Amino acid sequence: MALVRIEARELPDSPLDAAAAFHARILPEARRASGNDLVLLFDPADHTHLHWRTAAVEELAREAAPCRVNGAVGGSSGSVKAVCDYLDKAPGVTGQLFAVDGNPARKD
């Protein structure tokens, strides 16, 4: 399973600008990783980033089929490993954005 980490410092704070930067800079790397199952690892952000992240994961999953694409937001390396282990054993799960460590896909 390929992992692509998207750190908060790589993207602007504004959700619209962050989505544009993701699609311009990170999407090409994610597409190169397709051919394998893929997990996009996002740093926490406020709730305004939830929808563009979800849409990006869903559309990448459709494009990469039959390979799977999922996303995870936040979490320690141990919890990210737990999500990846779960996904390895769940071959039908794709196009999902998981909140790790009880993080509701945002930071307050």
C-alpha positions as semicolon CSV with decimal commas, in nm:
position;residue;x (nm);y (nm);z (nm)
1;M;0,000;0,000;0,000
2;A;0,142;0,337;-0,102
3;L;0,124;0,632;0,138
4;V;0,121;0,998;0,039
5;R;0,158;1,236;0,333
6;I;0,007;1,584;0,296
7;E;0,140;1,811;0,570
8;A;-0,044;2,124;0,676
9;R;0,257;2,342;0,591
10;E;0,233;2,229;0,228
11;L;-0,113;2,381;0,181
12;P;-0,265;2,727;0,238
13;D;-0,510;2,781;0,524
14;S;-0,800;2,876;0,295
15;P;-0,990;2,563;0,185
16;L;-1,031;2,683;-0,172
17;D;-0,661;2,766;-0,201
18;A;-0,566;2,441;-0,026
19;A;-0,775;2,239;-0,272
20;A;-0,614;2,419;-0,566
21;A;-0,264;2,358;-0,427
22;F;-0,345;1,992;-0,359
23;H;-0,464;1,940;-0,715
24;A;-0,168;2,125;-0,866
25;R;0,115;1,980;-0,656
26;I;0,006;1,664;-0,475
27;L;-0,245;1,506;-0,711
28;P;0,023;1,420;-0,970
29;E;0,220;1,230;-0,701
30;A;-0,095;1,049;-0,591
31;R;-0,172;0,951;-0,950
32;R;0,180;0,815;-0,993
33;A;0,121;0,599;-0,686
34;S;-0,195;0,452;-0,839
35;G;-0,148;0,102;-0,963
36;N;-0,115;0,025;-0,593
37;D;-0,366;0,072;-0,316
38;L;-0,313;0,422;-0,179
39;V;-0,374;0,607;0,146
40;L;-0,356;0,987;0,153
41;L;-0,245;1,103;0,499
42;F;-0,373;1,454;0,577
43;D;-0,275;1,667;0,876
44;P;-0,574;1,793;1,076
45;A;-0,748;2,107;0,951
46;D;-1,069;2,282;1,043
47;H;-1,406;2,160;0,918
48;T;-1,394;2,379;0,607
49;H;-1,142;2,137;0,450
50;L;-1,357;1,825;0,493
51;H;-1,551;1,844;0,166
52;W;-1,266;1,905;-0,078
53;R;-1,061;1,631;0,088
54;T;-1,350;1,385;0,072
55;A;-1,416;1,470;-0,293
56;A;-1,048;1,428;-0,383
57;V;-1,031;1,085;-0,217
58;E;-1,359;0,972;-0,377
59;E;-1,261;1,083;-0,727
60;L;-0,912;0,933;-0,702
61;A;-1,072;0,606;-0,591
62;R;-1,300;0,605;-0,896
63;E;-1,010;0,685;-1,127
64;A;-0,774;0,425;-0,975
65;A;-1,021;0,134;-0,965
66;P;-0,970;-0,156;-0,924
67;C;-0,698;-0,025;-0,692
68;R;-0,825;0,132;-0,374
69;V;-0,773;0,489;-0,253
70;N;-0,859;0,606;0,098
71;G;-0,764;0,899;0,318
72;A;-0,683;0,943;0,685
73;V;-0,681;1,271;0,879
74;G;-0,456;1,328;1,178
75;G;-0,323;1,069;1,412
76;S;0,001;0,936;1,549
77;S;0,217;0,701;1,346
78;G;0,075;0,409;1,548
79;S;-0,284;0,498;1,472
80;V;-0,205;0,557;1,104
81;K;-0,044;0,211;1,096
82;A;-0,361;0,068;1,255
83;V;-0,577;0,228;0,982
84;C;-0,344;0,093;0,711
85;D;-0,351;-0,254;0,869
86;Y;-0,731;-0,240;0,873
87;L;-0,742;-0,134;0,507
88;D;-0,509;-0,418;0,410
89;K;-0,768;-0,661;0,549
90;A;-1,073;-0,480;0,408
91;P;-1,052;-0,521;0,030
92;G;-1,393;-0,367;-0,034
93;V;-1,317;-0,034;0,137
94;T;-1,231;0,248;-0,101
95;G;-1,309;0,618;-0,141
96;Q;-1,330;0,680;0,235
97;L;-1,181;0,956;0,449
98;F;-1,109;0,829;0,802
99;A;-1,065;1,044;1,113
100;V;-0,780;0,896;1,318
101;D;-0,747;0,921;1,700
102;G;-1,105;1,041;1,734
103;N;-1,015;1,349;1,531
104;P;-1,335;1,461;1,353
105;A;-1,136;1,567;1,044
106;R;-1,072;1,910;1,192
107;K;-0,888;2,090;1,465
108;D;-1,055;2,347;1,688
